Amino acid sequence: MPNEIIEALLELGLTPIDWVDASQFSKLTGIAEQKLDHRRKKWPEDIVWSKQDGNIYFSIKGYNEWLTEQAQSRYQKACGLEAAQSKSTLSEKEKPTTSRYHTQQLRKALRQPLKLEIN
């Protein structure tokens, strides 16, 4: 019966508890328990995971919020909204570069023979 309640809550998007151990987090998210250590390096501490008394716990709520932020960021980047929000720091007098790496290109100088005059 308790598993049925948990399954029903999960189907509704509700979690009966927020902070869980790796085993429960793996079951709830579908992320293999062996991969959690590696993925934890990318997740913010005390939001998605936390170490307490030598044990690692994961927050379902924190993970959902982090995942939502990542999805929104990828969406904005895909739509080009991220570039529109950034502001150039170049002054109006300077000509911005067109290189995708934002490095200025060197201009070729014309070779002109030097004329030496002896007085």
C-alpha positions in Angstrom: 0.0 0.0 0.0 2.7 2.6 0.8 4.3 2.0 -2.6 1.0 2.6 -4.3 0.6 5.9 -2.5 4.1 7.0 -3.5 3.5 6.0 -7.1 0.2 8.0 -7.1 1.9 11.1 -5.7 4.7 10.8 -8.3 2.2 10.5 -11.1 0.7 13.8 -9.9 4.1 15.4 -9.7 4.1 15.5 -6.0 6.8 14.1 -3.7 6.1 13.0 -0.2 9.6 14.0 0.9 12.2 16.3 -0.5 15.7 15.1 0.6 16.3 11.5 -0.2 19.4 9.2 -0.5 21.0 8.2 -3.8 18.9 5.0 -4.1 15.6 6.8 -3.8 16.8 9.7 -6.0 17.8 7.2 -8.6 14.4 5.6 -8.6 12.5 8.9 -8.7 14.6 10.5 -11.5 15.6 7.4 -13.5 19.2 8.4 -13.3 21.4 5.4 -12.6 22.8 5.4 -9.1 26.3 4.9 -10.4 26.1 8.1 -12.4 25.0 10.3 -9.5 28.6 10.9 -8.3 29.7 12.2 -11.6 26.6 14.3 -12.2 26.7 15.7 -8.7 29.8 17.7 -9.7 27.6 19.7 -12.1 24.8 20.3 -9.7 24.8 23.2 -7.1 25.5 22.0 -3.6 22.8 22.6 -0.9 20.3 23.1 -3.7 20.3 19.7 -5.6 22.5 17.8 -3.2 24.0 18.1 0.3 26.4 16.2 2.5 25.1 15.7 6.0 26.9 13.6 8.6 29.0 11.9 5.9 25.9 10.9 3.8 24.9 12.4 0.5 21.3 13.5 0.1 19.5 14.8 -3.0 16.6 17.2 -3.2 13.8 16.4 -5.6 12.6 19.9 -5.4 16.0 21.4 -6.0 16.7 19.1 -8.9 13.4 20.0 -10.5 14.1 23.7 -10.2 17.7 23.3 -11.5 16.5 21.2 -14.4 13.8 23.8 -15.2 16.4 26.6 -15.2 18.7 24.6 -17.5 15.8 24.0 -19.9 14.9 27.7 -20.0 18.5 28.7 -20.5 18.8 26.2 -23.5 15.5 27.5 -24.9 16.7 31.1 -24.7 20.0 30.3 -26.3 18.3 28.4 -29.1 16.0 31.3 -29.8 18.8 33.8 -29.7 17.3 35.6 -26.8 20.5 35.2 -24.7 22.5 37.2 -27.3 19.9 40.0 -27.4 20.1 40.4 -23.6 23.9 40.8 -23.5 25.2 44.3 -24.0 28.3 45.3 -25.9 31.0 47.0 -23.9 32.7 48.4 -27.0 32.5 52.2 -27.4 30.7 53.6 -30.4 34.0 54.7 -31.9 35.4 51.3 -32.1 34.4 49.0 -34.9 33.2 45.6 -33.5 34.9 42.5 -34.9 32.9 40.1 -37.0 34.9 37.1 -36.0 33.0 34.5 -34.1 35.9 34.3 -31.7 35.7 38.0 -31.0 39.4 38.7 -31.9 40.4 41.5 -34.0 41.8 40.6 -37.4 45.2 42.0 -38.5 45.1 44.2 -41.6 47.5 43.6 -44.4 49.9 46.5 -45.0 50.8 47.4 -48.5 54.4 47.0 -49.3 55.9 50.2 -50.6 59.6 50.6 -51.5 61.5 53.0 -49.3 63.3 55.8 -51.0 66.5 56.8 -49.3 67.9 60.2 -49.9 71.5 61.1 -49.2 72.3 64.7 -48.4 
